[in-house]
Amino acid sequence: MTHPTIIWFRQDLRISDHAALCAAAANGPIIPLYILDDETPATWKMGAASRWWLHKSLENLNTKIPLVFRRGRADVVIADLIAETKASAVYFTRDYAPWSGALEKRVKDVCDKAGASCHRHGGFLLHEPESIRNGSGEPYKVYTPYSRACFASGEPRALKAVPQFKIYPTAKSDHLADWDLLPTKPDWSTGLAESWKPGEENAHALLYQFLDEGLADYAEGRDRPDKPFTSRLSAYLHFGEISPHQIWHATRSAMAKAGGGLDRSGEKFLKEVLWREFSYHLLHHFPHFPDLPFKPEYADFPWAENPQALKIWQKGQTGYPIVDAGMRELWHTGIMHNRVRMIVASFLIKDLLIPWQDGERWFWDTLVDADIGANSASWQWVAGCGADASPYYRIFNPVLQGEKFDPEGAYVKKWVPELQSVAAEFIHHPWDMAVPPKSYAKRIVDHGVARDRALEAFKKIKKVEA
Ligand SMILES: Cc1cc2nc3c(=O)[nH]c(=O)nc-3n(C[C@H](O)[C@H](O)[C@H](O)COP(=O)(O)OP(=O)(O)OC[C@H]3O[C@@H](n4cnc5c(N)ncnc54)[C@H](O)[C@@H]3O)c2cc1C
């Protein structure tokens, strides 16, 4: 009798360009396994919006390859499944979360104990975090030389075709619906369902739509939340419904086809994909990134204890239109434009003096693209305490940012209906109108006063950079 091979799906919920699946399928009949492991990350359990996406993504993948759903600690589940099916091998894609190295080691141990072989493949990143080093053999802490080193390392490997696979028939499975990944009482997911179609083919459709319609304007327009000039691929990338290799090669092809016309925007877009790589490079080498400031002096920062202000920020009721629009977009759709993420994060940390970790946690729960690498690196970047971070004295002015990046106020009007009839002239500072709209929140702080207070507070940190 042929022994089956387990292919353990993780953040690689696709069948194309899947190195581990290709290798497993070449081995004989496969058991495609997905494990809901809420035990392994002790403090970073998957957030609510991510669970919604995961459910939809698994439903989609299950139509392409019949999954065995199991729940529990991944190494224990895999040990049980090997014992039940006499599987002779386990294949999986490497993950880079701080808890994953130890988990992958435990999986290897249970395989060794059961006499099964264990095979770990890449695929979530273009560059393994160990493979890019500076001249002294150290990890990079600054993005620009890191990205140069990535470009200099050559083009990513060629794409892998969907393999022929034979399913091993008899492993028992949970019902996905019993995992309660979707919200019920209350069901707050209507906005997510209106905004997204998770799944591999939808990721590819979005990529090609972006390459045809958005890429040309990307370099100039990517900072405009009122325009559709970014790819919106982050959640698909996070769940591995599309690989960064597929994005990279498709972008290169679009650039080549355009005969130079897309070079500037194409390079800019590829550099953003490398920001994702850089955040995992940092996370791998500095695994405390999600919890502690990379620059240790920031641990002494005199944060305010202000749970009420945190709630007001979460609900999008700060009285600053661009901040409120962003927070309401996040709640409704599970996503927020990158420029607005920077503005709302700066507002929380610097205008309200609320710890960056509180904002990071809220994003973790509400973003469909919540990602342990990109989220922690980005929050630390805005706070000024990360590697290659924005300096502490850079405090976004929400009025000027709004006027620059949402000049007509179209983005604000979409998400803050109380301001629907406000003229563009006042849309980012309605408090200056002779009669401001009564239904809209009053400003929680005066930005000028808050800015001075933040600068004073930041001065108190020992050894802060000049
Ligand atoms: C405070 C804050 C928190 C963030 N949290 C997350 C998060 O949890 N998950 C997440 O994927 N991104 C996060 N980002 C980065 C960025 O905002 C999103 O990746 C981007 O908005 C996704 O939209 P897009 O796919 O249209 O991006 P595009 O502009 O089309 O970029 C293409 C891809 O590049 C990657 N990318 C782009 N910018 C960044 C960046 N600054 N850092 C890392 N990767 C990047 C993403 O995978 C993105 O899909 C955060 C940024 C900030 C300022």
The ligand as an SDF file (V2000), in Angstrom:
LIG
                    3D

 53 58  0  0  0  0  0  0  0  0999 V2000
    0.3010   51.7610   10.7430 C   0  0  0  0  0  0  0  0  0  0  0  0
    0.3770   50.8310    9.5500 C   0  0  0  0  0  0  0  0  0  0  0  0
   -0.0180   49.5040    9.6850 C   0  0  0  0  0  0  0  0  0  0  0  0
    0.0700   48.6180    8.5960 C   0  0  0  0  0  0  0  0  0  0  0  0
   -0.3340   47.3240    8.7590 N   0  0  0  0  0  0  0  0  0  0  0  0
   -0.2370   46.4590    7.7120 C   0  0  0  0  0  0  0  0  0  0  0  0
   -0.6570   45.1080    7.8520 C   0  0  0  0  0  0  0  0  0  0  0  0
   -1.0890   44.6500    8.9220 O   0  0  0  0  0  0  0  0  0  0  0  0
   -0.5830   44.3020    6.7500 N   0  0  0  0  0  0  0  0  0  0  0  0
   -0.0900   44.7460    5.5500 C   0  0  0  0  0  0  0  0  0  0  0  0
   -0.0380   43.9690    4.5830 O   0  0  0  0  0  0  0  0  0  0  0  0
    0.3350   46.0140    5.4060 N   0  0  0  0  0  0  0  0  0  0  0  0
    0.2780   46.8830    6.4380 C   0  0  0  0  0  0  0  0  0  0  0  0
    0.6870   48.1810    6.2750 N   0  0  0  0  0  0  0  0  0  0  0  0
    1.3620   48.5600    5.0210 C   0  0  0  0  0  0  0  0  0  0  0  0
    0.4520   49.1260    3.9140 C   0  0  0  0  0  0  0  0  0  0  0  0
   -0.3820   50.1260    4.4190 O   0  0  0  0  0  0  0  0  0  0  0  0
   -0.3910   48.0760    3.2070 C   0  0  0  0  0  0  0  0  0  0  0  0
    0.4180   46.9800    2.8190 O   0  0  0  0  0  0  0  0  0  0  0  0
   -1.0510   48.6640    1.9670 C   0  0  0  0  0  0  0  0  0  0  0  0
   -1.8690   49.7520    2.3050 O   0  0  0  0  0  0  0  0  0  0  0  0
   -1.8720   47.6080    1.2610 C   0  0  0  0  0  0  0  0  0  0  0  0
   -2.5290   48.1550    0.1490 O   0  0  0  0  0  0  0  0  0  0  0  0
   -2.1790   47.6820   -1.3100 P   0  0  0  0  0  0  0  0  0  0  0  0
   -2.1740   46.2000   -1.3690 O   0  0  0  0  0  0  0  0  0  0  0  0
   -3.0950   48.4150   -2.2340 O   0  0  0  0  0  0  0  0  0  0  0  0
   -0.6770   48.1970   -1.4610 O   0  0  0  0  0  0  0  0  0  0  0  0
    0.2080   48.4970   -2.7460 P   0  0  0  0  0  0  0  0  0  0  0  0
    0.6310   49.9240   -2.6720 O   0  0  0  0  0  0  0  0  0  0  0  0
   -0.4470   48.0490   -3.9820 O   0  0  0  0  0  0  0  0  0  0  0  0
    1.5340   47.6480   -2.4600 O   0  0  0  0  0  0  0  0  0  0  0  0
    1.7120   46.3040   -2.9240 C   0  0  0  0  0  0  0  0  0  0  0  0
    2.0380   45.3870   -1.7700 C   0  0  0  0  0  0  0  0  0  0  0  0
    3.2660   45.7790   -1.1530 O   0  0  0  0  0  0  0  0  0  0  0  0
    3.2080   45.5430    0.2560 C   0  0  0  0  0  0  0  0  0  0  0  0
    3.3850   46.8190    0.9610 N   0  0  0  0  0  0  0  0  0  0  0  0
    3.0630   48.0510    0.5230 C   0  0  0  0  0  0  0  0  0  0  0  0
    3.4180   48.9850    1.4300 N   0  0  0  0  0  0  0  0  0  0  0  0
    3.9600   48.3100    2.4730 C   0  0  0  0  0  0  0  0  0  0  0  0
    4.5180   48.7110    3.7250 C   0  0  0  0  0  0  0  0  0  0  0  0
    4.6160   49.9990    4.0860 N   0  0  0  0  0  0  0  0  0  0  0  0
    4.9710   47.7550    4.5610 N   0  0  0  0  0  0  0  0  0  0  0  0
    4.9130   46.4360    4.2150 C   0  0  0  0  0  0  0  0  0  0  0  0
    4.3950   46.0150    3.0330 N   0  0  0  0  0  0  0  0  0  0  0  0
    3.9320   46.9340    2.1830 C   0  0  0  0  0  0  0  0  0  0  0  0
    1.8230   44.9700    0.5460 C   0  0  0  0  0  0  0  0  0  0  0  0
    1.9260   43.5670    0.5990 O   0  0  0  0  0  0  0  0  0  0  0  0
    1.0170   45.4330   -0.6550 C   0  0  0  0  0  0  0  0  0  0  0  0
   -0.0830   44.6130   -0.9460 O   0  0  0  0  0  0  0  0  0  0  0  0
    0.5910   49.0910    7.3480 C   0  0  0  0  0  0  0  0  0  0  0  0
    0.9760   50.4290    7.2290 C   0  0  0  0  0  0  0  0  0  0  0  0
    0.8590   51.2910    8.3090 C   0  0  0  0  0  0  0  0  0  0  0  0
    1.3020   52.7260    8.1340 C   0  0  0  0  0  0  0  0  0  0  0  0
  1  2  1  0
  2  3  1  0
  2 52  2  0
  3  4  2  0
  4  5  1  0
  4 50  1  0
  5  6  2  0
  6  7  1  0
  6 13  1  0
  7  8  2  0
  7  9  1  0
  9 10  1  0
 10 11  2  0
 10 12  1  0
 12 13  2  0
 13 14  1  0
 14 15  1  0
 14 50  1  0
 15 16  1  0
 16 17  1  0
 16 18  1  0
 18 19  1  0
 18 20  1  0
 20 21  1  0
 20 22  1  0
 22 23  1  0
 23 24  1  0
 24 25  2  0
 24 26  1  0
 24 27  1  0
 27 28  1  0
 28 29  2  0
 28 30  1  0
 28 31  1  0
 31 32  1  0
 32 33  1  0
 33 34  1  0
 33 48  1  0
 34 35  1  0
 35 36  1  0
 35 46  1  0
 36 37  1  0
 36 45  1  0
 37 38  2  0
 38 39  1  0
 39 40  1  0
 39 45  2  0
 40 41  1  0
 40 42  2  0
 42 43  1  0
 43 44  2  0
 44 45  1  0
 46 47  1  0
 46 48  1  0
 48 49  1  0
 50 51  2  0
 51 52  1  0
 52 53  1  0
M  END
$$$$
